[in-house]
Amino acid sequence: MPPAVRRLAREDADHILDTFPIVRPKDEAKYGTYRTMELILADQLRPAQRDQERPMNPYNTSPPSQPWRKTTPAVLGLLALVALLGAFSFGLGFVAMIAAMVAVWVLPEWRWLAKLGATFGAFVLLAVGAGLGGQLDESATKQPEAKARDDGGVSAEATSSPTPAKVRKAADYTGKPLNEAEKLARSAGFTTGRHDAAEDDRSIIMRSLWTVCFQEADTAAKSIDFAAVKSGEPCPEKDGGPLPWPKMPDVVGATYNTAIKDLKQAGIDLDSVTLDDVYLDIDSPTAEEAAEDGAEWRVCFQSPDEGTKVTATTTVGLHLGRWTDADLVQDCPKAKDTTYKIPANDPDYESDNSTSEEEDGSTGGGSSSSSGGSTGGGSSVGTVHPGSFCSPQGATGVTKAGTPMVCGPGSDGRNRWRSS
């Protein structure tokens, strides 16, 4: 019986049980005595024995114990370990954070919002631990320097030597990527700063994409300020000046080899040069093909125009035409991609030529062809162009180089000038 329950005296029990007039007559009729009262009194008189025989009250028992690793203090300790390990090593802190997140969602019987908050807390603890570790590392590097300065000051005061302390000179980092220059300068004990060397005063975000043009070192304060430009940009003449972009020269009419030489002398990156042909029926040459026959290719058009600044994003275009000694016409067309180098490649050429032949035939024998320059059969028409259409068959002529030519059927069955 619980100790909080007060036990009744025998007189109190007799008085209380006498208030049940129905129970007593039934017990006396059945058992010959008031059995209910006797049982209650017997229970009251044997408390110690009754307490030993009675089973444990389930409502007063403590809950069953859990393994220590599943308890809330264990999980909270693992979360604290994230910040501790993150201060020494970000990798170890990250592993501890993953373990803590798994423990939060698997081990303790927390509510969903509590688990979500603990997960977010793991990220925060890792960031805080890593930040504290970085500050500790920085202070650790500064402490030896401060101690060295203090020791140097004490030794300078203690000694009367007039010899000044040797000042360490900063290395030359110009031409190096900005991130590499800053790393080398910090390893040499200097603090670094950076800014745009051009007049635009642009913000420097990706330091690996910038190149050092100038540096200003303060050996007393052990600091270096770097002035840099984006990779591929030319350095200005002075810090804060305009970028000296090269200007496009006039290469129209020059051979390909001469044009490339002029572009290189102007400081233009040849990788930004593109080539194209000016005719509709000729494919664009590659740089290797144009260089192989550089004297035969000439620049008909260029982009950008002469005097235009060629920046890192500018594409230089050379529109070329190719002529040999056998070509009668060696001039650029009036516009790009408007004419055919070989007239026979023009789809409208055949109809135009057939019309002119009909007109020539209607004038009677002995008429001359304006296009071919030939007259009656076997007559000489003077200078002709090899491969061009001609009429009538059998007419003769010579090329500009003096080669005899004759008008006869070509591989396509039509009359063309061929060598005789």
Secondary structure, DSSP 4 states (H G I P E B T S, - for coil): --TTSPPPPHHHHHHHHTT-TTHHHHHHHHHSS-HHHHHHHHHHH-HHHHHHHSPPPGGGSPPPPPPGGGSHHHHHHHHHHHHHHHHH-HHHHHHHHHHHHHHHHHSS---HHHHHHHHHHHHHHHHHHHHHHHHHHHHHHHHHHHHHHHHHHHHHHH----PPPPPPPPPP-TTSBHHHHHHHHHHTT-EEEEEESBTT------GGGEEEEEEEEETTTTEEEEEEEETTSPPPSSTTB-----B----TTSBHHHHHHHHHHTT--GGGEEEEESSSSSPPPPHHHHHHTTTTEEEEEEES-TT-B--TTPPEEEEEEE--TT-S--S--SSTTSS-SSGGGSTTHHHHHHHHHHHHHTT-TT---TTT---STT-EEEE--TTSB--STT-EEE-TT--EEEEEE-TTSSEEEEE-
